[in-house]
Amino acid sequence: MQTNQNKLIVRRYFEEVLLDGRADLIDELFAPEISDLVRRFAFFEAGSFIVSAVIAEGCTVMVHWHKPSLSDVQPSQNGFAVCHLEDSKIVGLEMIDFNGILRQIGAEEIFSN
């Protein structure tokens, strides 16, 4: 049961905070020691990415997200986030955008939607 609750907490962060701009929920979803840091980076445009999958085991939740390409000039983005939870609060968050990293180093993108 706790695993499903953890998935819901993380999904709320992605959908309500990041996509809907509900920064007022950060204190509810995150541990106090990281909520200020999260608040500084919690800004995305509505519909700027799609949550493809949320997978959890115990206190660890992984989210796969992607941003579809809008044109041939703008490549798609594809990434993962791993959240660690304790006492129904996110205490750790690691996020990576694979195609963004590849673009930064000038490599060909290998991950697509």
WOUR-V367490 format. One record per helix or strand of 2 or more residues. SS is the DSSP state (h for helix, s for strand). FROM is the first residue (numbers start at 1). LEN is the number of residues. Records with the same first field share a line. If there is no record, write none. Layout:
SS=FROM-LEN, FROM-LEN
This chain:
h=2-18, 23-7, 32-10, 98-7
s=50-8, 60-8, 77-10, 89-9
